[in-house]
Amino acid sequence: MNRENLLDFYRGINYMGTSSSFRGIPPRPSEWNVPLIVSKVYRENPDLFKECKKEKSIDIPLGEEDLNYFKSLMLHESLFNFYKSYYNYLCALKLYDGGLLHWINVTSYYAKLYLANSIITLTGNSRYVVNGSNKTFIEDLYKLVNPNGYNTITRRNDGKFIAKHAKYGIEISINPTSNEGVLKIIKDLGSGGSHSDIWGKYSEINMDALDITELTYDDPKNLSDARNIENYTFNGYKQLDFNLSPENFESYFEREYIKDQSNLIYTSETAIVLGVIGELYNLYESLEVTHLPIEKEKLIFMCKHSLGETEQSTKLVDLINSGFPRNNKYIEEYHWYENN
């Protein structure tokens, strides 16, 4: 699949017309998502799921009308991840002022993770784990897709089904090139939307064909490993060598080279994030989807509200207003900083 295939796939979609059909007004992410739609459809038409039952899953082919609906829904979820990435990018910028390297690293990682998930969803793929404690969980659907699991739970609990012990997976797989897709209910999806799963799916996408820069040229799963080391091992939080004397601790804790970047918008940890945010923004713009909520005004407001009246804010607003050009004076400023 290439960029042109993706543009053809989404061209002509009325995003707001579809999204508003769910409850009459534009929905929040918690009010319009794939697990919620699956639970709604099952309650209305359980026979559809029974007819599509296979040995280990329920495979529901998506017809043309279904695909048109899911195009908007996948855009909705892709945009949610895009905005989450931009939010985390702004959080990371705020931390440069304090030289707080650990949380800059972790926050930048999450910005990359959400960008990856945004691209995965935009290209027609997503997976979800629906736990028994979730309001979208349907007991009868779990019983249909995993009768052995259902019987085991009831047998161990004196004939009573305990939902918190159950879960099933949902997988959307749409091919924008052939305009075909399938919705699967799977009895065991493992960790589903885990970090390793997201990076695995991301690795399968030809980013060059989409004209989007790779988030890393290493194995993307190494990003998750680095985050785990930083957050959960004795090798993380390197600024906190608390056994040093107060004088030595001060010089060790300082990260002046981080604070020196507090006026930049492309930084050592966020340059690739901002670059891909701009590329993805322009891809959304190219889709020619009616009423797609990807407006500069929202990004500018988030920037000013988060960063205040700062040099960073002024630069970022200028970049947004100019349409995120790949070659711009702010990335040149960052390259100058790195080389001097």
ABEGO torsion letter per residue (X at the ends): XBAAAAAAAABGBBAAAAAAAAAGBBBBAAABBAAAAAAAAAAABAAAAAAABBAABBBBBBBAAAAAAAAAAAAAAAAAAAAAAAAAAAAAAAAAAAGBAAAAAAAAAAAAAAAAAAAAAAAGBBBBBBBAABAABBAAAAAAABAAAAAAAAAAAGGBBBAAABBBBBBBBBBAAAGBBBBBBBABAEAEABAAAAAAAAAABBAAAAGBBBABABBAAAAAAAAAAAAABAABGAABBAABBAAAAAAAABBAAAAAAAABABBAAAAAAAAAAAAAAAAAAAAGBBGBBBBAAAAAAAAAAAAEBBAAAAAAAAAAAAGGBABBAAAAAAAAAAAX
